[in-house]
């Protein structure tokens, strides 16, 4: 079958439940994601480069921003389990600030897994809005993969 476009809404995003290692929970309320990439290069230009710049990539980084709506049970005040796990990780510092996060596109048979830290975005809204919610995960180290079950 030929490759084809797919719906962003069909992508899956999960965070590891720190209370139950190895168990992941879906992050609810999402309506937008952006996968970002960056690199840092080192200038290797010498007099012998003939006037042409030369460089090598020394570091690569990735981040993933998720945006949507904050989900809270109106009766109990309990936050969506995935959002709650993200918010707990976003408060941690040092070694505890690194958690496991995974995502997959539709049809993928494997998860892409990151050890990552995260930063919550601003929350808010106007008179006729639902409250916004966002987070940016920054990968720490290389990605790994695992089979989807």
JOURPE-V324047 format. One record per residue. RES is the residue in three letters. SS is DSSP state (2 for helix, 1 for strand, 0 for the rest). OMEGA is omega in whole degrees, -180 to 180 (none if undefined). Layout:
{{RES	SS	OMEGA} {RES	SS	OMEGA}}
This chain:
{{UNK	0	180} {UNK	0	176} {UNK	0	179} {UNK	0	178} {UNK	0	176} {UNK	0	-176} {UNK	0	176} {UNK	2	-178} {UNK	2	-180} {UNK	2	176} {UNK	0	-178} {UNK	1	-179} {UNK	1	-178} {UNK	1	177} {UNK	1	180} {UNK	1	177} {UNK	0	-176} {UNK	0	178} {UNK	0	180} {UNK	0	-178} {UNK	0	-178} {UNK	0	178} {UNK	0	-179} {UNK	1	177} {UNK	1	179} {UNK	1	176} {UNK	0	-175} {UNK	0	173} {UNK	0	-173} {UNK	1	174} {UNK	1	180} {UNK	1	170} {UNK	1	178} {UNK	1	177} {UNK	1	-179} {UNK	1	179} {UNK	1	177} {UNK	1	176} {UNK	1	176} {UNK	1	-178} {UNK	1	180} {UNK	1	-179} {UNK	1	179} {UNK	0	-179} {UNK	0	176} {UNK	0	175} {UNK	2	-179} {UNK	2	-178} {UNK	2	176} {UNK	0	179} {UNK	0	179} {UNK	0	179} {UNK	0	175} {UNK	0	179} {UNK	1	175} {UNK	1	175} {UNK	1	-179} {UNK	1	-177} {UNK	1	176} {UNK	1	179} {UNK	1	177} {UNK	1	171} {UNK	1	-180} {UNK	1	179} {UNK	1	176} {UNK	1	179} {UNK	1	177} {UNK	1	-178} {UNK	1	176} {UNK	0	-178} {UNK	0	-180} {UNK	1	175} {UNK	0	-174} {UNK	0	-180} {UNK	0	-175} {UNK	0	-176} {UNK	0	-179} {UNK	0	-180} {UNK	1	173} {UNK	0	-176} {UNK	2	179} {UNK	2	178} {UNK	2	178} {UNK	2	179} {UNK	2	177} {UNK	2	-178} {UNK	2	176} {UNK	2	179} {UNK	2	-178} {UNK	2	178} {UNK	2	-175} {UNK	0	178} {UNK	0	178} {UNK	2	-179} {UNK	2	-178} {UNK	2	-179} {UNK	2	179} {UNK	0	178} {UNK	1	180} {UNK	1	-177} {UNK	1	179} {UNK	1	-180} {UNK	1	-179} {UNK	1	174} {UNK	0	178} {UNK	0	179} {UNK	0	178} {UNK	0	176} {UNK	0	177} {UNK	1	172} {UNK	1	164} {UNK	1	-174} {UNK	1	177} {UNK	1	157} {UNK	1	-171} {UNK	1	166} {UNK	1	-179} {UNK	1	179} {UNK	1	177} {UNK	1	175} {UNK	0	177} {UNK	0	175} {UNK	0	178} {UNK	0	180} {UNK	0	178} {UNK	0	-176} {UNK	0	-177} {UNK	0	-178} {UNK	0	166} {UNK	0	-177} {UNK	0	-179} {UNK	1	178} {UNK	1	176} {UNK	1	178} {UNK	1	172} {UNK	1	175} {UNK	1	176} {UNK	1	-177} {UNK	1	175} {UNK	0	-176} {UNK	0	-178} {UNK	0	173} {UNK	0	170} {UNK	1	178} {UNK	1	175} {UNK	1	180} {UNK	1	174} {UNK	0	179} {UNK	0	none}}
